[in-house]
Amino acid sequence: MNVDRIIELEIRQAYQEDLIQALNQVVAGQQIQIGKLEETCKLLHDKIKSLGHAINDGGGAQADERPPHY
């Protein structure tokens, strides 16, 4: 291999290393965002579940009854 080809390959490797580092930072940021979104989804799921239980325990029985005119 000639010297120019070696220099070109070293330059490409340097760019690829920079790109890999940048992509790793993006992935790390996305992992943090995913963790926060999963936590938010769990909180919302628990809230919806508790509201469903409250409806079923409170006014849900009345909704199942037939109105008096039947």
Distance bins in CASP14 RR format, pairs under 12 A and 6 or more apart:
PFRMAT RR
TARGET T0000
AUTHOR 0000-0000-0000
RMODE 2
METHOD distances of the structure
MODEL  1
1 7 0 0 0 0 0 1 0 0 0 0 0
1 8 0 0 0 0 1 0 0 0 0 0 0
1 9 0 0 0 0 1 0 0 0 0 0 0
1 10 0 0 0 0 0 1 0 0 0 0 0
2 8 0 0 0 0 1 0 0 0 0 0 0
2 9 0 0 0 0 0 1 0 0 0 0 0
3 9 0 0 0 0 0 1 0 0 0 0 0
3 10 0 0 0 0 0 1 0 0 0 0 0
4 10 0 0 0 0 0 1 0 0 0 0 0
4 11 0 0 0 0 0 1 0 0 0 0 0
5 11 0 0 0 0 0 1 0 0 0 0 0
5 12 0 0 0 0 0 1 0 0 0 0 0
6 12 0 0 0 0 0 1 0 0 0 0 0
6 13 0 0 0 0 0 1 0 0 0 0 0
7 13 0 0 0 0 0 1 0 0 0 0 0
7 14 0 0 0 0 0 1 0 0 0 0 0
8 14 0 0 0 0 0 1 0 0 0 0 0
8 15 0 0 0 0 0 1 0 0 0 0 0
9 15 0 0 0 0 0 1 0 0 0 0 0
9 16 0 0 0 0 0 1 0 0 0 0 0
10 16 0 0 0 0 0 1 0 0 0 0 0
10 17 0 0 0 0 0 1 0 0 0 0 0
11 17 0 0 0 0 0 1 0 0 0 0 0
11 18 0 0 0 0 0 1 0 0 0 0 0
12 18 0 0 0 0 0 1 0 0 0 0 0
12 19 0 0 0 0 0 1 0 0 0 0 0
13 19 0 0 0 0 0 1 0 0 0 0 0
13 20 0 0 0 0 0 1 0 0 0 0 0
14 20 0 0 0 0 0 1 0 0 0 0 0
14 21 0 0 0 0 0 1 0 0 0 0 0
15 21 0 0 0 0 0 1 0 0 0 0 0
15 22 0 0 0 0 0 1 0 0 0 0 0
16 22 0 0 0 0 0 1 0 0 0 0 0
16 23 0 0 0 0 0 1 0 0 0 0 0
17 23 0 0 0 0 0 1 0 0 0 0 0
17 24 0 0 0 0 0 1 0 0 0 0 0
18 24 0 0 0 0 0 1 0 0 0 0 0
18 25 0 0 0 0 0 1 0 0 0 0 0
19 25 0 0 0 0 0 1 0 0 0 0 0
19 26 0 0 0 0 0 1 0 0 0 0 0
20 26 0 0 0 0 0 1 0 0 0 0 0
20 27 0 0 0 0 0 1 0 0 0 0 0
21 27 0 0 0 0 0 1 0 0 0 0 0
21 28 0 0 0 0 0 1 0 0 0 0 0
22 28 0 0 0 0 0 1 0 0 0 0 0
22 29 0 0 0 0 0 1 0 0 0 0 0
23 29 0 0 0 0 0 1 0 0 0 0 0
23 30 0 0 0 0 0 1 0 0 0 0 0
24 30 0 0 0 0 0 1 0 0 0 0 0
24 31 0 0 0 0 0 1 0 0 0 0 0
25 31 0 0 0 0 0 1 0 0 0 0 0
25 32 0 0 0 0 0 1 0 0 0 0 0
26 32 0 0 0 0 0 1 0 0 0 0 0
26 33 0 0 0 0 0 1 0 0 0 0 0
27 33 0 0 0 0 0 1 0 0 0 0 0
27 34 0 0 0 0 0 1 0 0 0 0 0
28 34 0 0 0 0 0 1 0 0 0 0 0
28 35 0 0 0 0 0 1 0 0 0 0 0
29 35 0 0 0 0 1 0 0 0 0 0 0
29 36 0 0 0 0 0 1 0 0 0 0 0
29 37 0 0 0 0 0 1 0 0 0 0 0
30 36 0 0 0 0 0 1 0 0 0 0 0
30 37 0 0 0 0 0 1 0 0 0 0 0
31 37 0 0 0 0 0 1 0 0 0 0 0
31 38 0 0 0 0 0 1 0 0 0 0 0
32 38 0 0 0 0 0 1 0 0 0 0 0
32 39 0 0 0 0 0 1 0 0 0 0 0
33 39 0 0 0 0 0 1 0 0 0 0 0
33 40 0 0 0 0 0 1 0 0 0 0 0
34 40 0 0 0 0 0 1 0 0 0 0 0
34 41 0 0 0 0 0 1 0 0 0 0 0
35 41 0 0 0 0 1 0 0 0 0 0 0
35 42 0 0 0 0 1 0 0 0 0 0 0
36 42 0 0 0 0 0 1 0 0 0 0 0
36 43 0 0 0 0 0 1 0 0 0 0 0
37 43 0 0 0 0 0 1 0 0 0 0 0
37 44 0 0 0 0 0 1 0 0 0 0 0
38 44 0 0 0 0 0 1 0 0 0 0 0
38 45 0 0 0 0 0 1 0 0 0 0 0
39 45 0 0 0 0 0 1 0 0 0 0 0
39 46 0 0 0 0 0 1 0 0 0 0 0
40 46 0 0 0 0 0 1 0 0 0 0 0
40 47 0 0 0 0 0 1 0 0 0 0 0
41 47 0 0 0 0 0 1 0 0 0 0 0
41 48 0 0 0 0 0 1 0 0 0 0 0
42 48 0 0 0 0 0 1 0 0 0 0 0
42 49 0 0 0 0 0 1 0 0 0 0 0
43 49 0 0 0 0 0 1 0 0 0 0 0
43 50 0 0 0 0 0 1 0 0 0 0 0
44 50 0 0 0 0 0 1 0 0 0 0 0
44 51 0 0 0 0 0 1 0 0 0 0 0
45 51 0 0 0 0 0 1 0 0 0 0 0
45 52 0 0 0 0 0 1 0 0 0 0 0
46 52 0 0 0 0 0 1 0 0 0 0 0
46 53 0 0 0 0 0 1 0 0 0 0 0
47 53 0 0 0 0 0 1 0 0 0 0 0
47 54 0 0 0 0 0 1 0 0 0 0 0
48 54 0 0 0 0 0 1 0 0 0 0 0
48 55 0 0 0 0 0 1 0 0 0 0 0
49 55 0 0 0 0 0 1 0 0 0 0 0
49 56 0 0 0 0 0 1 0 0 0 0 0
50 56 0 0 0 0 0 1 0 0 0 0 0
50 57 0 0 0 0 0 1 0 0 0 0 0
51 57 0 0 0 0 0 1 0 0 0 0 0
51 58 0 0 0 0 0 1 0 0 0 0 0
51 60 0 0 0 0 0 1 0 0 0 0 0
52 58 0 0 0 0 1 0 0 0 0 0 0
52 59 0 0 0 0 0 1 0 0 0 0 0
52 60 0 0 0 0 1 0 0 0 0 0 0
53 59 0 0 0 0 0 1 0 0 0 0 0
53 60 0 0 0 0 0 1 0 0 0 0 0
54 60 0 0 0 0 1 0 0 0 0 0 0
55 61 0 0 0 0 0 1 0 0 0 0 0
55 62 0 0 0 0 0 1 0 0 0 0 0
55 63 0 0 0 0 1 0 0 0 0 0 0
55 64 0 0 0 0 0 1 0 0 0 0 0
56 62 0 0 0 0 0 1 0 0 0 0 0
56 63 0 0 0 0 1 0 0 0 0 0 0
56 64 0 0 0 0 1 0 0 0 0 0 0
58 64 0 0 0 0 0 1 0 0 0 0 0
59 65 0 0 0 0 0 1 0 0 0 0 0
62 68 0 0 0 0 0 1 0 0 0 0 0
END
